[in-house]
């Protein structure tokens, strides 16, 4: 399951890099911030799961929440360039 999530994230990252040339500087900065937030939160969740602070189910729920947060931030960034 982790491999599949990694593949999806890697594919999405490659796609976003391809589209980045079409974005304005503010949008790119906001999307970069969203990706950094996701990376930091993913690392925190992984550490918590590895130390036994949270269960696999809790980690999955937190991962889903992180993905939703990132998507929302990226949608907000996309709307910045919409006239």
C-alpha positions in Angstrom: 0.0 0.0 0.0 2.8 2.4 0.8 4.4 1.7 -2.6 1.2 2.6 -4.4 0.9 5.9 -2.5 4.5 6.7 -3.3 3.9 6.0 -6.9 0.9 8.2 -7.0 2.7 11.0 -5.2 5.7 10.7 -7.5 3.5 10.8 -10.6 1.6 13.8 -9.3 4.9 15.6 -8.5 6.2 15.0 -12.0 3.0 16.3 -13.5 3.0 19.4 -11.3 6.6 20.1 -12.4 5.5 19.9 -16.0 2.7 22.4 -15.3 4.8 24.7 -13.2 6.0 26.6 -16.2 2.4 27.8 -16.7 2.0 29.2 -13.2 2.8 32.6 -11.9 5.5 33.2 -9.2 3.0 33.6 -6.3 1.2 30.4 -7.3 4.5 28.5 -7.6 5.6 29.7 -4.1 2.3 28.7 -2.6 2.3 25.3 -4.2 5.9 24.8 -3.0 4.8 25.7 0.5 2.0 23.2 0.3 4.4 20.5 -0.8 6.8 21.4 2.0 3.9 21.2 4.5 3.0 17.8 3.2 6.6 16.5 3.4 7.0 17.7 7.0 3.7 16.3 8.1 4.3 13.0 6.4 7.6 12.7 8.2 6.0 13.5 11.5 3.2 10.9 10.9 5.8 8.3 9.9 7.8 9.0 13.1 4.8 8.8 15.3 3.7 5.5 13.6 7.2 4.0 13.9 7.5 4.9 17.6 4.1 3.4 18.3 2.4 6.7 19.3 -0.3 6.1 16.7 -1.8 3.0 15.0 -1.6 2.3 11.3 -5.3 3.3 10.9 -4.6 6.6 12.6 -1.6 7.2 10.4 -3.7 6.5 7.3 -6.3 8.9 8.5 -3.7 11.6 9.1 -2.2 10.9 5.7 -5.6 11.4 4.1 -6.0 14.7 6.1 -2.6 15.9 4.9 -3.5 15.1 1.3 -6.7 17.0 1.6 -4.9 20.0 3.2 -2.3 20.0 0.4 -5.0 19.8 -2.3 -6.9 22.7 -0.8 -3.8 24.8 -0.6 -3.0 24.0 -4.2 -6.5 24.8 -5.3 -6.2 28.2 -3.6 -3.0 28.8 -5.3 -4.5 27.9 -8.7 -7.3 30.3 -8.1 -4.8 33.1 -7.6 -4.0 33.2 -11.4 -7.6 32.9 -12.5 -8.8 36.3 -13.7 
